[in-house]
């Protein structure tokens, strides 16, 4: 389950890098996942 979540998040981050110019909303998703990863690392 954790592997699926990790894979999904990484694929989303790659999508953000590719489609940032077309979909600025992905910037919010990138910030959300970065916060999610930092909180996950602290735990």
Residue pairs with C-beta under 8 A, 6 or more apart in sequence:
9 33
9 36
9 37
12 26
12 29
12 30
12 33
13 30
13 33
15 26
16 26
16 27
16 29
16 30
19 26
20 26
20 27
